[in-house]
Amino acid sequence: MSLTHFDTKGDAHMVDVSDKAVTSRIATAEGHITMAQETFDIIAEGRAKKGDVLSVARLAGIMGAKKTPDLIPLCHPLPVTKVAVELTLDPDLPGVRVEATVKTTGQTGVEMEALTAVSTAALTVYDMAKAVDKAMQIGGIRVTLKDGGKSGRYEA
């Protein structure tokens, strides 16, 4: 197996997907942000000075998915047909769990869009709550589902 984003000389390049079939594709990614109990309570009770943290982070995640090829140098621009971002308060962390699902009909997958959606949403939670908790930690970002295309289905 070789890395597809490098040519035979070892130079980075955008993969040619023109010969790939146009198929329905889906990817789901997850991650989380942990925080102090006080920060969790502020978000859960809607007391953040910048507003509704989870709603703003959800929109940021959707925007992140749509902007992925602008951020990841070798990522193909795709016609994203659906982005769903769910943020769930988890008192056991304490913190917020983030899950994003992205769909397209195209010639390459949307794993990067799902990962970017999760990352952007988690970063937005951090941004909105950093005034009270600079020690928050973002982690666990990974693809949990990928389906469509020649390589088939992957589930974590």
HELIX and SHEET records of a PDB file:
HELIX    1   1 GLN A   37  ALA A   44  1                                   8    
HELIX    2   2 VAL A   53  LYS A   66  1                                  14    
HELIX    3   3 THR A   68  LEU A   71  1                                   4    
HELIX    4   4 GLU A  111  ALA A  129  1                                  19    
SHEET    1   A 5 VAL A  80  ASP A  90  0                                        
SHEET    2   A 5 GLY A  95  GLY A 106 -1                                        
SHEET    3   A 5 THR A  23  THR A  34 -1                                        
SHEET    4   A 5 GLN A 137  ASP A 147 -1                                        
SHEET    5   A 5 TYR A 154  GLU A 155 -1                                        
END                                                                             
